[in-house]
Amino acid sequence: MKVLYILHATNMGGATISFLNMVKGLVDLGVDPLIVVPQKRIDPLFLKRVSDYGWPIKKCFLIESVLLERQGTLKKILKKLVLPLLKYYSFRQLLKIAKEETPMLIHTNTGIIHEGFDVASKLGIQHIWHLREYQDKDFKLIPYPSFEQFCVKLKKSNVISITEDILTHFGLSVNCRHKVIANGIMERNEFIPHFNKQKYFLCASRISAEKGITDAILAFADFDKVIPDYELWLAGTGDESYIKELKSLCLKLKCDSKVRFLGFRTDVKVLMSMAKALIVPSYFEGFGRMTAEACFCKTMVVGRNTGGTKCILNYTGGLLFATNQELLEQLKFVANIPSKEYEKMVLIARDKAIAAYSIEQNVINIKNVYDNLLNDEK
């Protein structure tokens, strides 16, 4: 079963990691992948993994069918004028690849690339749109040519959404063509070393404004006044000017000695396993990969009561907050909870995460979608 996969980027973020885990499992079930990536520098970590697996990659001119909310009116007008030409060129390039490779179906890994749907429609083959983001709520993106027209296309396509909330956001509901399949986070039997919990809270994400890091620092500064023997660790990279702002804020709040900026880390699971809690202050997570990962690592999660974070913690159990004051109270709860009660809560969360968010379950569900689509054509 040859499947043509389309990626909007190769940086090792949540969507890419989930994609790699998914395809690795699908190959074991007989899928023959061809991965199409944008004509720009390929992330070296992504390239190494794909090369190690022996999967073929083709570069193609791909254009994101979105506008930035924060772009000025003039830039938006210019992009709207140029975008149709760029999209047509992208369509022709992708069509050429699809004709040469003759896949049985096309699977677009995120919602911001539209040409996979157009090419599949042209060739009369099945297309799957994998919705991993809200676009507007999480990344401040506006679908082109409009949100409404994108929703019309989605209704004509097969859709896999990582949460029911995202599916609903685009005016869809679960049916034979539109499915909800959670991301695969870890393998069921993946060994995670046991560590004694240390007195720090962890944020592990891109360091950017939409991830709510400012709120985490503000709440921690108030927490530090009451319980002064904890630290806040921030793992991840981001815009240097924003990181500079955060460091200035820490100085102003007099908690700079307690907030550690760790930068990019390859040992996030270890950091997570040792943390007393993972804080997920992001305003809208499509899924919330780190939230589910913390459950596997037997670490309490304190997450914002929105999006995928809310969906996961309502299922696994965890601590939700809507305001900085509520975040402060949840951090105090975590610091003061008896160890036996803490252990009981995180074990329940781990068992539920294994049942719902294992890579094996994700792969089985995706393969069932493929098989059903292709069997319907016979």
Phi and psi in degrees as a GROMACS rama.xvg file:
@    title "Ramachandran Plot"
@    xaxis  label "Phi"
@    yaxis  label "Psi"
@TYPE xy
-86.0168  128.255  LYS-2
-123.516  129.761  VAL-3
-94.773  118.392  LEU-4
-103.468  137.832  TYR-5
-117.593  123.413  ILE-6
-111.266  141.803  LEU-7
-84.6509  -17.1172  HIS-8
-163.46  164.837  ALA-9
-118.444  2.27028  THR-10
-62.0287  145.019  ASN-11
-81.7827  59.5598  MET-12
-87.614  -173.609  GLY-13
-59.7232  -43.0707  GLY-14
-63.8399  -39.1844  ALA-15
-71.6579  -43.04  THR-16
-62.3686  -44.0022  ILE-17
-62.4385  -39.0902  SER-18
-61.576  -48.0947  PHE-19
-62.4727  -42.9777  LEU-20
-61.5875  -41.2012  ASN-21
-63.8646  -50.4641  MET-22
-66.5946  -38.6683  VAL-23
-56.0511  -43.6278  LYS-24
-69.9487  -38.1092  GLY-25
-67.2599  -34.1077  LEU-26
-60.4255  -39.5781  VAL-27
-63.4324  -21.5682  ASP-28
-100.208  13.0385  LEU-29
102.317  6.52123  GLY-30
-82.0195  136.247  VAL-31
-107.027  103.02  ASP-32
-88.6386  144.969  PRO-33
-125.776  122.759  LEU-34
-105.77  121.767  ILE-35
-104.199  126.043  VAL-36
-125.501  161.423  VAL-37
-65.1221  157.631  PRO-38
-80.2471  67.7057  GLN-39
-150.195  178.412  LYS-40
-57.0217  128.924  ARG-41
-85.3514  132.36  ILE-42
-55.0692  127.576  ASP-43
-61.8245  -34.1388  PRO-44
-67.6412  -40.4843  LEU-45
-62.8702  -47.1926  PHE-46
-61.6064  -39.4098  LEU-47
-63.4676  -45.8879  LYS-48
-64.0253  -44.6595  ARG-49
-65.9886  -39.7432  VAL-50
-65.3658  -41.4671  SER-51
-60.5218  -36.3568  ASP-52
-78.3357  -17.4215  TYR-53
78.5471  25.2056  GLY-54
-86.827  138.836  TRP-55
-75.3701  142.948  PRO-56
-124.237  140.136  ILE-57
-128.441  136.27  LYS-58
-87.9268  144.223  LYS-59
-147.812  148.229  CYS-60
-71.1654  109.461  PHE-61
-118.296  136.635  LEU-62
-119.96  132.553  ILE-63
-78.9635  125.239  GLU-64
-88.1851  61.4712  SER-65
-145.812  156.135  VAL-66
-117.685  149.791  LEU-67
-84.5577  131.119  LEU-68
-57.915  -36.8203  GLU-69
-81.7576  -5.09745  ARG-70
-66.6091  144.527  GLN-71
-67.4871  163.7  GLY-72
-58.8787  -42.5802  THR-73
-63.1456  -44.5421  LEU-74
-62.9095  -39.7378  LYS-75
-64.083  -41.8752  LYS-76
-63.8148  -45.2418  ILE-77
-62.4092  -42.1475  LEU-78
-66.6946  -38.0352  LYS-79
-63.9625  -32.2729  LYS-80
-72.8606  -38.2563  LEU-81
-85.9164  -31.5929  VAL-82
-56.2493  -42.8448  LEU-83
-58.3194  -37.7712  PRO-84
-67.772  -42.6951  LEU-85
-65.4899  -40.3736  LEU-86
-65.0813  -38.1694  LYS-87
-65.9122  -41.9329  TYR-88
-63.0357  -41.71  TYR-89
-61.9745  -43.621  SER-90
-58.1791  -46.0431  PHE-91
-64.1884  -40.5719  ARG-92
-66.2713  -44.3056  GLN-93
-68.7273  -37.1331  LEU-94
-60.8966  -41.6602  LEU-95
-60.1186  -45.435  LYS-96
-62.7531  -45.3526  ILE-97
-63.6328  -37.9661  ALA-98
-66.555  -37.3722  LYS-99
-70.985  -38.7993  GLU-100
-92.5558  -19.2817  GLU-101
45.8541  59.7687  THR-102
-70.7587  158.608  PRO-103
-81.0286  -26.905  MET-104
-156.207  161.508  LEU-105
-116.009  132.072  ILE-106
-123.134  109.265  HIS-107
-91.4577  123.546  THR-108
-74.9846  -18.5821  ASN-109
-141.986  172.655  THR-110
-85.1816  -7.3932  GLY-111
-89.8947  -4.86455  ILE-112
-105.568  123.82  ILE-113
-105.608  -17.9847  HIS-114
-68.8999  -22.9205  GLU-115
-60.8448  -42.038  GLY-116
-63.6983  -43.4057  PHE-117
-66.202  -40.5458  ASP-118
-67.0864  -44.3283  VAL-119
-60.5756  -41.5977  ALA-120
-62.5091  -40.4564  SER-121
-63.6001  -39.7842  LYS-122
-90.5521  -6.88062  LEU-123
70.9766  33.9102  GLY-124
-117.257  168.252  ILE-125
-74.1732  145.177  GLN-126
-129.094  139.756  HIS-127
-120.781  128.057  ILE-128
-99.9745  122.063  TRP-129
-98.1538  104.243  HIS-130
-87.0295  109.527  LEU-131
-113.865  5.503  ARG-132
-152.323  155.533  GLU-133
-79.379  -26.8404  TYR-134
77.9818  -61.3241  GLN-135
-79.5884  -49.2327  ASP-136
-65.5621  -40.0646  LYS-137
-95.4492  -38.1406  ASP-138
-116.729  6.19695  PHE-139
56.3848  41.8422  LYS-140
-106.926  146.216  LEU-141
-113.163  117.693  ILE-142
-58.8343  141.188  PRO-143
-105.292  138.935  TYR-144
-78.4983  -18.9531  PRO-145
-164.016  160.909  SER-146
-59.4746  -42.6547  PHE-147
-64.3438  -42.0535  GLU-148
-70.3331  -32.1794  GLN-149
-64.9662  -40.928  PHE-150
-62.2425  -36.0812  CYS-151
-62.6566  -43.4162  VAL-152
-62.6695  -41.605  LYS-153
-60.1593  -38.511  LEU-154
-65.3886  -23.694  LYS-155
-89.9355  -10.1102  LYS-156
-106.978  165.112  SER-157
-79.4303  139.363  ASN-158
-132.114  134.718  VAL-159
-116.194  121.919  ILE-160
-111.849  142.011  SER-161
-78.2827  -15.5881  ILE-162
-144.759  157.69  THR-163
-68.8985  -29.0214  GLU-164
-64.667  -40.2958  ASP-165
-66.3014  -41.877  ILE-166
-58.5235  -46.414  LEU-167
-64.0652  -36.3486  THR-168
-56.5995  -34.2122  HIS-169
-96.945  18.574  PHE-170
74.0182  22.9423  GLY-171
-111.361  161.174  LEU-172
-136.92  159.069  SER-173
-64.8843  127.505  VAL-174
-154.271  -164.262  ASN-175
-66.3884  -20.0826  CYS-176
-108.168  -17.3856  ARG-177
-121.196  112.645  HIS-178
-117.581  154.959  LYS-179
-110.13  118.028  VAL-180
-133.474  116.346  ILE-181
-67.4662  152.57  ALA-182
-61.231  149.807  ASN-183
-87.9721  124.271  GLY-184
-100.624  -52.8639  ILE-185
-142.252  164.629  MET-186
-74.3792  150.589  GLU-187
-55.928  -41.0986  ARG-188
-103.329  17.6532  ASN-189
-62.1742  128.913  GLU-190
-79.8342  125.721  PHE-191
-120.762  113.901  ILE-192
-56.4038  147.28  PRO-193
-87.3054  130.537  HIS-194
-126.329  145.934  PHE-195
-69.1894  139.453  ASN-196
-68.5757  135.029  LYS-197
-102.625  163.824  GLN-198
-87.2808  68.9924  LYS-199
-149.656  151.65  TYR-200
-102.918  145.319  PHE-201
-118.397  135.917  LEU-202
-114.481  127.487  CYS-203
-129.766  98.241  ALA-204
-169.814  178.49  SER-205
-61.2733  137.496  ARG-206
-87.344  91.9725  ILE-207
-148.254  162.545  SER-208
-59.6519  -40.7008  ALA-209
-68.876  -12.9129  GLU-210
-84.2298  -2.28196  LYS-211
72.2247  22.5345  GLY-212
-63.3208  -34.3718  ILE-213
-58.322  -43.2568  THR-214
-63.7348  -38.4774  ASP-215
-62.168  -41.5929  ALA-216
-68.0753  -42.5773  ILE-217
-60.768  -44.8878  LEU-218
-67.8822  -39.595  ALA-219
-65.2291  -37.2746  PHE-220
-60.1896  -40.1138  ALA-221
-69.7504  -38.6201  ASP-222
-60.6486  -41.2744  PHE-223
-62.5855  -27.4243  ASP-224
-70.4247  -24.5532  LYS-225
-100.149  -43.7104  VAL-226
-126.531  93.1727  ILE-227
-86.6585  4.85925  PRO-228
-103.656  23.0622  ASP-229
-113.42  161.374  TYR-230
-125.21  162.392  GLU-231
-115.499  120.991  LEU-232
-107.921  130.111  TRP-233
-113.67  109.217  LEU-234
-104.549  121.408  ALA-235
145.177  164.068  GLY-236
-109.034  169.265  THR-237
-177.961  -169.271  GLY-238
-64.5392  126.394  ASP-239
-63.0372  -34.0675  GLU-240
-67.4201  -37.407  SER-241
-69.2697  -40.8213  TYR-242
-61.9259  -38.9043  ILE-243
-61.9085  -40.7175  LYS-244
-60.3551  -43.2784  GLU-245
-64.6013  -40.749  LEU-246
-65.4913  -37.2897  LYS-247
-64.9983  -39.1399  SER-248
-62.5366  -42.1742  LEU-249
-61.4055  -39.8007  CYS-250
-63.2246  -44.3895  LEU-251
-62.4026  -38.5708  LYS-252
-85.9609  -2.12711  LEU-253
60.4373  38.0453  LYS-254
-124.179  16.3374  CYS-255
-61.897  -28.5489  ASP-256
-76.5972  -12.9451  SER-257
-105.707  -10.6334  LYS-258
-106.295  118.738  VAL-259
-109.058  124.001  ARG-260
-94.2198  107.158  PHE-261
-89.47  -17.6804  LEU-262
72.1596  -162.26  GLY-263
-68.6242  134.009  PHE-264
-131.784  141.987  ARG-265
-96.7423  -4.63606  THR-266
-111.924  38.9514  ASP-267
-61.4163  -37.4436  VAL-268
-62.5484  -38.0422  LYS-269
-66.671  -46.5782  VAL-270
-58.2964  -41.3002  LEU-271
-67.0354  -41.0074  MET-272
-65.4978  -29.1237  SER-273
-89.2333  -19.4275  MET-274
-69.5809  147.5  ALA-275
-71.4804  -31.3353  LYS-276
-159.704  150.68  ALA-277
-95.6714  128.13  LEU-278
-98.4219  127.345  ILE-279
-119.802  87.7789  VAL-280
-91.4582  4.53374  PRO-281
-54.1332  137.878  SER-282
-68.9256  -36.9538  TYR-283
-151.362  108.125  PHE-284
-95.0378  133.39  GLU-285
-59.8088  -51.4653  GLY-286
-122.128  -56.4386  PHE-287
99.4081  62.0989  GLY-288
-56.6555  -43.4814  ARG-289
-65.6883  -30.8048  MET-290
-62.2324  -49.5129  THR-291
-66.3616  -37.9642  ALA-292
-63.0831  -39.0856  GLU-293
-62.3959  -34.8562  ALA-294
-62.5116  -42.5228  CYS-295
-61.6453  -33.7465  PHE-296
-86.0542  6.27067  CYS-297
57.1989  48.0065  LYS-298
-122.973  133.811  THR-299
-62.3434  142.842  MET-300
-115.978  130.673  VAL-301
-112.611  107.649  VAL-302
-128.816  155.077  GLY-303
-68.4839  142.989  ARG-304
-81.4604  56.587  ASN-305
-145.577  161.124  THR-306
52.2401  -144.485  GLY-307
-65.8148  -30.9252  GLY-308
-59.6355  -46.166  THR-309
-62.7941  -44.1609  LYS-310
-59.5661  -45.7613  CYS-311
-67.0263  -48.5486  ILE-312
-71.7396  -27.5439  LEU-313
-64.9042  -28.0003  ASN-314
-87.4546  -50.1504  TYR-315
-82.5835  -24.4995  THR-316
93.8212  138.786  GLY-317
172.178  -173.159  GLY-318
-113.982  118.955  LEU-319
-103.221  153.146  LEU-320
-145.453  154.014  PHE-321
-117.811  -23.8591  ALA-322
-128.853  165.903  THR-323
-63.6847  -33.2546  ASN-324
-65.6673  -41.381  GLN-325
-65.2516  -38.3691  GLU-326
-61.548  -44.0813  LEU-327
-56.8524  -46.6297  LEU-328
-64.4788  -36.808  GLU-329
-68.8497  -37.4983  GLN-330
-65.2008  -39.7808  LEU-331
-64.5187  -38.2861  LYS-332
-61.377  -45.6664  PHE-333
-62.7923  -41.4628  VAL-334
-66.033  -28.9807  ALA-335
-104.399  -6.11262  ASN-336
-67.5666  135.955  ILE-337
-60.0898  145.873  PRO-338
-60.134  -37.2032  SER-339
-66.6941  -38.9104  LYS-340
-68.9747  -39.4627  GLU-341
-58.8715  -48.7272  TYR-342
-60.9612  -40.846  GLU-343
-62.0762  -43.9835  LYS-344
-65.1053  -43.6164  MET-345
-74.7363  -27.9906  VAL-346
-69.2235  -39.951  LEU-347
-62.0069  -44.6362  ILE-348
-62.9454  -41.245  ALA-349
-62.5446  -45.6023  ARG-350
-63.5631  -39.2508  ASP-351
-68.849  -37.3921  LYS-352
-65.1841  -41.5487  ALA-353
-60.6604  -40.4476  ILE-354
-67.394  -36.1673  ALA-355
-104.421  -28.9597  ALA-356
-121.369  23.1413  TYR-357
-75.8065  151.868  SER-358
-61.7548  -39.5324  ILE-359
-59.2696  -43.458  GLU-360
-68.5346  -39.5971  GLN-361
-59.291  -46.1919  ASN-362
-64.513  -43.8504  VAL-363
-59.9071  -43.9966  ILE-364
-65.1725  -41.6143  ASN-365
-65.7112  -44.2259  ILE-366
-62.4954  -36.2123  LYS-367
-62.4032  -38.4624  ASN-368
-62.7248  -47.2363  VAL-369
-56.297  -51.0762  TYR-370
-60.9436  -43.0794  ASP-371
-64.3066  -40.4321  ASN-372
-64.1976  -44.6827  LEU-373
-75.3741  -32.3989  LEU-374
-67.4324  -33.3822  ASN-375
-66.0951  -22.8543  ASP-376
-80.0263  -18.7602  GLU-377
